[in-house]
Amino acid sequence: MAIFKLKVNRKEYQVDVDPSTPMLWVLRDHLNLVGTKFGCGMAQCGACTIHLDGIAVRSCITFVDSVGDKEITTIEGLSENGDHPLQQAWIEHDVPQCGYCQSGQIMNAAALLKANPHPTDEEIESAMNGNICRCGTYTRIKAAIKTAANS
């Protein structure tokens, strides 16, 4: 076990965990930030996507000892009131079905729009490739990203 100081959603935390603990479990089990979901545990589905210094990463394979002093943002920290343009576009386009993948989808899309504020359809498809939606709402996801990009 080791003590790690983390900056998550603009707040300071200290956790005492094994250095090889995935950030997914630090967030869910130690910080009670359960918006980040477990999907596959192998970085293949995207349900666990968070940001490290604004870059989308899979938290199921990002170990706490690799984070250092990077700023961690989870779906809970994307906006205080659920008013991020992507969150609003998700509602407008009725994207969620079961909703399980949505936090990972939104976090990946937010990183895309930060890096590329006006992506083409092809750029959206490429960036979102690997975020799996079992309900198949990909067309609505792309439409929501385009709406958020234009807001």
C-alpha positions in Angstrom: 0.0 0.0 0.0 1.1 3.6 -0.6 -0.4 7.0 -0.2 -1.3 8.9 -3.4 -2.3 12.5 -3.6 -4.8 13.0 -6.4 -6.5 16.0 -8.0 -9.9 14.8 -9.1 -12.6 17.2 -10.5 -10.7 20.2 -9.0 -10.6 18.7 -5.5 -7.6 17.2 -3.6 -7.8 13.7 -2.4 -5.5 11.3 -0.6 -5.9 7.5 -1.0 -4.0 4.6 0.5 -4.0 1.9 -2.1 -1.8 -0.6 -3.9 0.2 1.2 -6.6 -1.1 -1.1 -9.2 -4.8 -0.3 -8.5 -6.6 0.9 -11.6 -8.0 4.4 -11.4 -11.4 3.0 -12.1 -11.4 1.3 -8.7 -9.8 4.2 -6.9 -12.6 6.5 -8.2 -15.5 4.1 -7.6 -14.4 2.3 -4.4 -12.3 4.9 -2.6 -13.7 8.2 -3.8 -17.3 7.1 -4.3 -17.3 8.7 -7.8 -19.4 6.0 -9.5 -20.2 7.7 -12.8 -17.2 6.0 -14.3 -18.3 2.5 -15.3 -16.7 -0.9 -15.5 -17.3 -2.4 -18.8 -14.6 -4.9 -19.9 -11.5 -4.3 -17.8 -9.3 -4.5 -20.9 -9.7 -0.9 -22.4 -11.8 -2.3 -25.2 -15.2 -0.7 -24.6 -14.7 2.8 -23.3 -17.2 2.8 -20.5 -14.5 3.8 -18.0 -13.1 6.8 -20.0 -11.9 9.7 -17.9 -9.5 12.6 -18.6 -6.0 13.0 -17.5 -5.0 16.6 -18.2 -7.8 16.7 -20.7 -6.7 13.6 -22.6 -9.2 10.7 -22.7 -7.8 7.5 -21.1 -9.3 4.2 -20.1 -9.3 4.2 -16.3 -9.5 0.4 -16.1 -5.8 0.1 -17.3 -4.5 3.4 -15.9 -2.8 2.6 -12.6 -2.9 5.0 -9.8 0.9 5.1 -9.6 1.1 6.4 -13.2 -1.1 9.4 -12.6 1.4 11.6 -10.8 0.2 15.2 -10.6 -2.1 15.1 -13.6 -5.6 16.6 -13.2 -8.2 13.8 -13.3 -11.7 14.7 -14.6 -14.6 12.3 -14.4 -18.1 12.6 -15.7 -19.1 14.1 -12.3 -16.5 16.9 -12.9 -17.3 17.7 -16.5 -19.9 20.3 -15.4 -21.3 21.2 -12.0 -25.0 21.3 -13.2 -25.0 18.9 -16.1 -25.0 21.8 -18.5 -21.9 21.0 -20.5 -22.8 21.3 -24.2 -22.4 17.6 -24.8 -24.7 16.7 -21.9 -27.3 19.1 -23.2 -26.9 17.7 -26.8 -27.2 14.1 -25.4 -30.6 15.1 -24.0 -31.7 17.0 -27.1 -30.9 14.0 -29.3 -32.3 11.4 -26.9 -29.0 9.5 -27.0 -29.2 7.3 -23.9 -31.0 4.0 -24.0 -29.7 1.8 -21.2 -27.3 4.6 -20.4 -24.4 2.4 -19.2 -21.9 3.6 -21.8 -22.9 7.2 -21.7 -20.4 8.6 -19.3 -17.5 7.1 -21.3 -19.0 8.2 -24.5 -19.4 11.8 -23.3 -15.9 11.9 -21.8 -14.4 10.7 -25.0 -16.5 13.2 -27.0 -15.4 16.0 -24.7 -11.8 15.3 -25.2 -12.4 15.2 -29.0 -14.1 18.6 -29.0 -11.4 20.1 -26.8 -8.7 19.0 -29.3 -10.9 19.6 -32.4 -13.8 22.0 -31.8 -15.3 21.4 -35.2 -14.7 17.8 -36.3 -15.9 16.3 -39.5 -18.1 13.2 -39.5 -15.1 11.1 -40.3 -13.1 12.6 -37.4 -16.0 12.0 -35.0 -16.3 8.4 -36.2 -12.5 7.9 -35.8 -12.3 9.5 -32.4 -15.3 7.6 -31.1 -14.3 4.2 -32.5 -13.7 1.9 -29.6 -16.5 3.4 -27.4 -19.0 0.6 -27.6 -22.7 1.2 -27.2 -24.6 -2.0 -26.8 -27.9 -0.3 -27.7 -26.4 1.0 -31.0 -27.1 4.7 -30.6 -24.1 5.6 -32.7 -26.1 7.8 -35.1 -27.5 9.9 -32.3 -24.1 10.1 -30.6 -22.6 11.6 -33.7 -25.5 14.0 -34.1 -25.1 15.1 -30.4 -21.4 15.7 -30.9 -22.1 17.8 -34.0 -24.7 19.8 -32.1 -22.3 20.4 -29.2 -19.6 21.4 -31.6 -21.9 24.1 -33.0 -23.1 25.5 -29.7 
